[in-house]
Amino acid sequence: MENIELQLDEKILEKARALAKSRHCDLSELIAYAIEQLPVREPAKYPLLRLFADDPDSVDEMLEEVMKDRAAHPLNR
């Protein structure tokens, strides 16, 4: 195991100590548990599409246009 140094404001440290006490563990175990529970997020494959998350119909229309243009391109025939 490796020792590390953390800087936490007093409120966060108090909360961490209270959580550790309520879970019958020490701060190291609490931090390890919290890190294990955090999901690993994959970077978005198509970040531009997130801009249209609230408007899926627009995305469908855009993709339809792209596919039409692609099919009409002379090199794709």
Secondary structure, DSSP 8 states (H G I E B T S, - for coil): ---------HHHHHHHHHHHHHTT--HHHHHHHHHHHS------S-HHHHTTTT-HHHHHHHHHHHHHHHHHSGGG-
